[in-house]
């Protein structure tokens, strides 16, 4: 019997991460879920789902999590780096500590995770890295979105850099760039009705499609929007 492919998903306890985890679980993947407070989801088959403590600000946490995933499942085929934070201030008002927190979680966190999972992704021959960027990583929509945009511009650049670093080993990296998504984070930033936002399940469907594409169909960026804006 063929062993199921293994995906690591950060920020898997809610929102986009939880939706991606549930969809890939239903598709037969083995899941290693990184959470600040590890808890097995109610829908999870314990034989195929591992929950691990993960703190995006702690470099050792990424290494420990990747080792745990390899020890449990013997392989790492995909990484979905979803954990992220926002801070609605302008780039002049934000403090150094607050700006550093954005960069640590949104940029250094995914970079460390990719580095920790890299050898497993190489062995796969079809390793996939999905980074949760944002349309705020393609344009600055307002002054108060500035610091977040700085971090997400870096995430998009990181996806391109990882794509180059791993291409010859079959690793394909993609930056997913959504607009407003119906999550707790988005609801704290806008009064838009959640029914009019992109749903986490929509992004889960996109991510499943991307990680199943063959090596000959590399997608560097995937933009998703719930409203009509200029093109990116």
N, C-alpha and C positions, 0 to 999 in steps of 0.2 A: 504494500500500500504506500503511495507517495505521501511524503510528509507535507503538510500544508505550508505555504509560504508564510513568513513571519514579518509583521510590520510593527515598528515602534511608533507610538503616537503620543506626543506631549500635550499637556492641557486637556486630557481625555475625560475629565470628570464632568464637563458641561459644554454647552454651546456647540461650536463647530467640531471640536475634538470628539465629543461624545457621539455626535451624529456620524462622523467618519468611522469611529470604532464600531458602532452598531451595524452600519452598512457592510463593512468589510468582514465582520463576524458572520453576518448572514451569507456572505459570499464564500465562506469557508476558510478565511485566513486565520492564522494564529496571531494573537494580539499580545504585545507587551505595552502596557499602558503606563505612562509616566504621570504621576499626580503629586501635588503637594501633600495631600492627605489620601493615601491609597485606600481605595474601597472597591470591591468587586461589583460591577454593575448588576442590577437585578436580572437582566436579560442574558448574562454571560454564561457560557459553558466553561466551567472551571478547568476543564482539560485543555482548552485552547486559549485561555486568557490568563495572563500574568499581570499583576498590578505591582508597580514599583514606586518608591519614593523618588521624586525628582524635583529639584530646585534649580531653576534656570540661572540663578545668580551664583551657583556653586559649581566650579569646574570639575570637582571630584564627583559630583552627582551624575554628570553625563557619563563619565567613564564607568562608574559602578553600575548604572542602569544598562548600558550596552553589554557589559560583561554578564549581567544577570540574564538578559535576553538570550545571549549565545549559550549560556549554561543550560537554560530551560528548553530552548527550541533547537539549538544547534545551528542556527542560521539567522541572518538578517537580510531580508529582501527589499525592504522599503522603510523609509523614515518619513513621517509627517510631523514637521516641526510647527506646531500650532500655538503653543503657549505664548501669550503676549499681554502687554499692558498699554494703557493710554494715559495721557496727562494733558487735559485741555487747557494749555496756556500758550502764550506766544513765546518766541525764542529769546526775547529780551527779559521777560519776567521770570522765566523758569530758573530754578537754582541749579548749581552745578551737580548737587547730589541727585536731584530729580531727573536731570538730563542723563546723568550717568546710569540711573536705574532703567530708563527707557532703553538705552543702548545695551546694557547688560542683558536684559531679558529678551528684547526684540531682535538683537543682532548677534551678540556674543553667545547667547543661549543656543540658537540654531547652528552657529558655526562649530561650537564645541560638540554638539550632538552628532553632526555630520562627521566630524573628525573621529569621535568615539566609535561610530558605527561603520567607518570607512572600509576596514578590512573585510567585514562581513558582506558589505555591499559589493565589493570587488569580487569576492568568491562567487557571489550569486551570478555574475555575468550579465544580469539584467537589473542591477540595483536601481532603485528609484528614490529620489529625494524631493519631497514636496515642502516648500516653504510658504507659510501663510504671510503673504505680503499684504497689499492693499492698493486700491486706487489712489490712496494718499501717498503711495510710493511712486506714482506717475505724475501727480500734480499736487500743488498746495492749494487746498480749497478755501482756507480761511486762516487768519492770523493764529487763532486758537488751535488749529490743527498742525501748526508749524513743527513743533518738536516731534510729534508723532510721525509726521511726514518725513522728517530727517531720518528717523530710524527705519522707516519702511522703504525709503529710497535705498538705504544700505542693504536691506533684505533682498530687494530686487537685484542689486549688484552682486550680492553673495550667491544668489541662485545662478547667475551667469558664470561666476567664478568657479563654482562647484561643477557646473556643466562642463567647463573646459578641463578642470582638473581630473575628472573621472571618465571623460568620453571614451578614451581608448580602452578602458576596462569595462565598458558596457553600462556605466552609471549615467543616468539621465536625471537632470535636476530641472524643476519647474517652479516658478514663482506664481502662486495663485493670487490674483489681485482683485478682490471684491470691493464693492461700495458698501452701503449699509447692509448689514446682516442682522437678522432678528435674534440678537443675543443680549445679555445683560449689559455688555460694554456699549453697544450701539444705542440701547434704550436710555443710557445715561448721557448720551451726547446729542440726541435729537428727539423731537416730539412727533416724528413721523410714525404713522400707524405700523405696527410690526407686520401686519398682513400685507403691507405694500413694500416690505423689504425682501431682499433675497433671504431664503430660508436656509438654515444650516444643512438640512437634508439635500438642498439643491447643490451645495458645495461638495457634500459627501458623494453625490452622484458624479460630479465632475472629477473628483480626485480618484474615484474608482476607475473611471475611464482612462485617466492619464497614466496611472501606474500599471494598467494592463496593456498599454500601447507597446508595440515592438521597438527594439532599438533603432530601427530605421524610421521611426516617427517621433523625433525629438521635438518637444514643445517647451520653449524657453520661458514663455510667459502666457498666462491665461487670464484674461480680464472678464469680470462679471459685474453687471450693474443692474440695479432695480429701477433706475430712472434714466431718462434721456439726458446725456451730457455730450460734450465734445469727444471725439474719438481719441484713443491713446495709441 
